[in-house]
Amino acid sequence: MVSMSFGMKTGLLIQSLCPLAFLTFVKNFPFTTIGNVGNNLSLLEYVMQNPVLSAVEGTCFLWIFLSAWYFIEFKAFTWADKKSGYEIKCVKDRDENSLNFFITIIVPLLINDAGTLNGALTLGLIVLFLCFLLYNTKLFYSNPVLTVLGYRFYEFQFKENSEIQGICVGISRNAVKDDSVIEYKQISDNVFYIRGRDNGQK
């Protein structure tokens, strides 16, 4: 349970930055591979002439692939071993956090010189520090990818649950409200996947 939740937190963190990887990939993708003297280049020749940009593009592609894989793992994670029968209160919709995450974190990192060594190193260091900050906060749950796929985000508290205290964050496929009875599965600290028991959606 603990190790799986640890991995799920890491997976959601990677997934939250997938839009940055995708937009960086598209922004720098060589739709036409023309050499310095105007000749058409093969893929291998293009990689040899643009090693830094090719490394950035390859990293972005790998990041997108990992994000897709972790979404499959997240779906599997939500299907079994949920605790149930707990009533919640003080429910607040936090769907807007996903838009704020995209505008304030993803968009400003779309730098124009990702094909240069300085630009690639700068982008890599920023993403590294950002991952560290996201991992040590609850911001990783504000996941634009999950929003696009129909998930919603909430803040709530349990009415009676001696195991969990304080304000919690819930990721859910269906709407929940005050006095809902939920099933839940812990992702990290006070971040949970939740589902109302009176709704058959997964």
C-alpha positions in Angstrom: 0.0 0.0 0.0 2.7 2.5 1.0 5.0 1.6 -1.9 2.2 1.7 -4.4 1.0 5.1 -3.1 4.6 6.4 -3.3 4.7 5.3 -6.9 1.3 6.7 -7.7 2.3 10.1 -6.3 5.4 10.0 -8.5 3.3 9.0 -11.5 0.8 11.8 -11.0 3.7 14.3 -10.7 5.2 13.1 -14.0 1.7 13.2 -15.6 1.1 16.8 -14.3 4.0 18.0 -16.4 3.0 16.0 -19.5 1.5 19.1 -21.2 4.9 20.8 -20.9 6.6 17.8 -22.6 4.0 17.6 -25.3 4.0 21.4 -26.1 7.8 21.5 -26.1 7.9 18.5 -28.4 5.4 20.1 -30.9 7.1 23.5 -30.7 10.5 22.1 -31.6 9.6 19.1 -33.8 11.4 19.2 -37.2 8.5 18.9 -39.6 10.9 19.6 -42.4 14.5 18.3 -42.0 16.6 20.8 -44.0 20.3 21.1 -43.6 22.4 24.2 -43.4 22.9 24.3 -47.2 19.3 23.6 -48.0 19.5 19.9 -48.6 17.0 17.4 -47.3 18.3 15.4 -44.3 17.6 11.9 -43.2 16.5 11.4 -39.6 19.9 10.2 -38.6 21.6 13.1 -40.3 19.2 15.6 -38.6 20.0 14.0 -35.2 23.8 14.3 -35.9 23.5 17.9 -36.8 21.1 18.8 -33.9 22.2 16.6 -31.0 20.9 19.0 -28.2 17.5 19.5 -29.8 17.2 15.8 -30.6 18.0 15.0 -26.9 15.3 17.4 -25.8 12.8 15.9 -28.2 13.6 12.4 -27.2 13.2 13.2 -23.5 9.9 14.9 -24.2 8.7 11.8 -26.1 9.8 9.5 -23.2 8.0 11.8 -20.7 4.8 11.6 -22.8 5.0 7.8 -22.9 5.6 7.5 -19.2 2.6 9.8 -18.5 0.4 7.5 -20.6 1.7 4.5 -18.7 1.1 6.1 -15.3 -2.4 6.9 -16.3 -3.0 3.2 -17.0 -1.5 2.5 -13.6 -3.7 5.1 -12.0 -6.8 3.6 -13.5 -5.8 0.2 -12.1 -5.0 1.8 -8.7 -8.5 3.1 -8.4 -10.3 -0.2 -8.9 -9.4 -2.2 -5.8 -8.7 -2.0 -2.1 -10.7 1.1 -1.4 -12.0 1.8 2.1 -15.7 2.7 2.3 -18.5 3.9 4.4 -17.0 7.3 5.5 -19.0 10.5 5.4 -17.4 13.8 4.4 -18.1 17.5 5.1 -16.9 21.0 4.1 -16.6 19.9 0.4 -15.1 22.6 -1.9 -14.7 22.3 -5.6 -11.1 23.0 -6.7 -11.3 22.3 -10.4 -9.9 25.8 -11.2 -6.5 24.7 -9.7 -5.8 22.7 -12.8 -6.2 25.8 -15.0 -4.0 27.9 -12.7 -1.4 25.1 -12.8 -1.4 25.2 -16.6 -1.2 29.0 -16.9 1.3 29.7 -14.2 3.6 26.7 -14.5 3.3 25.1 -17.9 3.0 28.1 -20.3 5.9 30.1 -18.9 8.3 27.2 -19.3 7.9 27.0 -23.1 11.3 28.6 -23.8 12.4 29.4 -27.3 16.0 28.1 -27.2 15.4 24.5 -26.2 17.7 23.5 -29.1 20.8 25.2 -27.5 22.9 23.8 -24.8 22.2 26.7 -22.4 18.4 26.5 -23.1 18.2 22.8 -22.7 20.2 22.9 -19.4 18.0 25.7 -18.1 14.8 23.9 -19.0 16.1 20.7 -17.4 17.1 22.4 -14.2 13.8 24.2 -13.9 11.9 21.0 -14.4 14.1 19.3 -11.8 13.5 22.0 -9.2 9.8 22.0 -10.1 9.5 18.3 -9.6 11.2 18.6 -6.2 8.7 21.4 -5.2 5.7 19.5 -6.5 6.7 16.3 -4.7 7.0 18.1 -1.4 3.6 19.8 -1.7 0.1 18.8 -2.9 0.4 20.7 -6.1 0.9 17.6 -8.1 -2.8 16.7 -7.8 -3.7 19.8 -9.9 -3.3 17.7 -13.0 -4.3 19.2 -16.3 -4.3 15.8 -17.9 -6.8 14.4 -15.4 -9.0 17.4 -15.9 -9.1 16.8 -19.7 -9.9 13.1 -19.0 -12.9 14.1 -16.8 -11.6 14.0 -13.3 -12.5 16.6 -10.7 -10.7 17.9 -7.6 -12.1 18.7 -4.1 -11.0 19.8 -0.7 -12.9 18.0 2.1 -12.8 16.7 5.6 -13.9 13.4 7.1 -16.7 13.6 9.6 -15.5 10.6 11.6 -12.3 8.9 10.6 -9.7 8.5 13.3 -7.0 7.6 10.7 -7.3 10.9 8.7 -7.3 14.4 10.2 -7.4 17.8 8.7 -8.2 19.1 5.2 -7.9 16.5 2.5 -7.7 16.6 -1.3 -9.8 14.3 -3.4 -9.6 13.3 -7.0 -12.8 11.9 -8.3 -14.6 10.9 -11.6 -18.0 11.9 -10.2 -19.4 14.9 -8.3 -19.3 14.8 -4.5 -20.9 17.2 -2.0 -21.4 17.7 1.7 -22.6 14.7 3.6 -21.6 12.3 0.7 -20.6 8.8 1.7 -17.5 7.9 -0.1 -15.0 5.2 -0.9 -11.4 6.3 -0.9 -7.9 5.2 -1.5 -4.9 7.1 -0.2 -2.4 8.4 -2.8 -0.1 10.5 -0.5 -0.5 12.1 2.9 -4.0 13.8 2.7 -4.5 13.3 -1.0 -7.0 10.6 -2.0 -8.8 9.1 -4.9 -12.5 9.2 -3.9 -15.8 8.0 -5.2 -19.4 8.5 -4.0 -20.9 5.2 -3.1 -24.3 6.2 -4.5 -22.7 6.7 -8.0 -21.8 3.8 -10.1 -19.1 5.6 -12.1 -15.5 4.5 -11.9 
